[in-house]
Structure formats: structure tokens, C-alpha cells
């Protein structure tokens, strides 16, 4: 099962002008988790406003040390789905590969059909 993007990742937000907040966040930042979050969000961003709260989309990334991204897109009715997976050393390349594979296998059609409801 591929979980929704960002599951299990804790985010901390602070003002740019708040030096202590930035220092504290940097001190506890886990670089592999931050990179995984970037990859998961990166795949979603490739589809922009086509995604909403009703989109049956999941993305999971891991960094061990290569970057692995798995994605799952499905129609709301559950009869059509697509899985994609890519691995590599460059986050942007892995994101692009997964997004291209999803598009090549009909992700846009799935999203358009779901949006028509």
C-alpha cells in the first residue's frame, strides 16, 4: 500500500525573521525525511490544480541512500488505477520520471474523469 504524500513527516513552520525558530528547526531536521517530503510533494505538484481532496492519489518516497519514489493514482470508482516507481540519485530526475510514467499510463485521463463528477 502506498500512503498519502507527507504521512509520518513532521513539519515545522517559522517566520523568516525568527532566527531562533530557524536554528531550532535546523537542529532537529532529518535530511533524508526532508528530501523524501520534497519528492512526494514534487510528484503531486506535477499535476497542479487537477488534484483535490477527492483525488485518489498516493505518493511515498524513501532515501536509503538512493531515492525511491512510488506513486498510485486511481479513479474514484476504483476500477482504474496506475502504479509507478522510480529510483535514482537525483530528486528532480526521479520526480520527473514518476510523473512522466503516470502521464504515459493515463493519469491525466483518470484525474479529468474524477473532476467531472
N, C-alpha and C positions, 0 to 999 in steps of 0.2 A: 504494500500500500504506500502510495506517495502522499505525504501530508501537505496541507496548505502551506504556501510560502510563509516563512518567518516563524513557524511554530517552534517553540523552545528557545527562541533567541530573545534576550532581554535588551531593550534599547533604552538609552539614557539621553535626555534632551536638556540642553542648557543654552543660555544666551551666548552669543559670540563674545560679548564684553565681560562675561563672567569667568575670569581666569581660574578661580578655584574649581568651578564646575568642570571646566575643560581638563584641568590637571587630574581631578578625581576620576573622571571618565576614562582618560588615557591610561591611568594607573591600573585600572581593572579590565581594560579592553582585552578581549581574546581575539587575536588577529585571524586565526582560521574561521572563527564564528562570524567575524565582520566580513570576511571575504565570501563566506557561504551566503550571508544575507544579501550582499551585493549581487551575487549570481542569481539568487532566487528572484529578487526584485527586478534584475536586469531582464530576465526572460519575460516576466509579466509586462514590463514597460515596452517590450517589442510589440505588444498588442494594444497598448494605449487605452483609449476610451471604449474599446469594444468589450472590455471586461467590466463586470459589475458584481454586485453581491450575489447574483443568481448564477454566475458563471461556475460551471463545474470544472475548475482548474486547480491543479496542484503542482507544486514545484519544490524539489528538495535538492540541496547541494551539500556536498561534503568535501573536505580538504584533508587529504591523508597521503602523501603530500600533494599528489595530483588533485586537480579539481574535477569532481564528478557531479554532473547535473542530470537529474531525472525529472521528467515532466509528464503530466497526464491531463489531457483535455477530453471532455465528454459532453455530449448533448444532454440537455435537461431530462429528456425522456429516457436516457440510459441505454439506448440501442446502438449508439455510435460512439466510439472512443478512439483516442490516439495516445500512444506512449512514445516517448523519445528519450534518448540518453546520449550524453557525450562526455568525453574525458579529455583532459589536456592540462597544459601548464599555464595557459593564458586565459584569464577570466573572460575577457571580451570575445575571444575566439570561441570559447565553449558556449557562451550565451548565444552568440550569433548562429552557431551550428545547431543548437537545440531549436531555436526559433525558426530557422530555415527548414529544418526537418518537419516541425509541426505544421508549418505553412504548406510544405510539399505534400503532406498527407491529409490536408483538408481542414486544418484548424480554423481558418477564416470562414469556411462554409458552416462549420459547427457553431461558431460564435454568431454568425449572421442569422442562422436559423433560431438560435436561442433568443436573440434580440427581437425577433419578430413576434414573440409571444406577448 
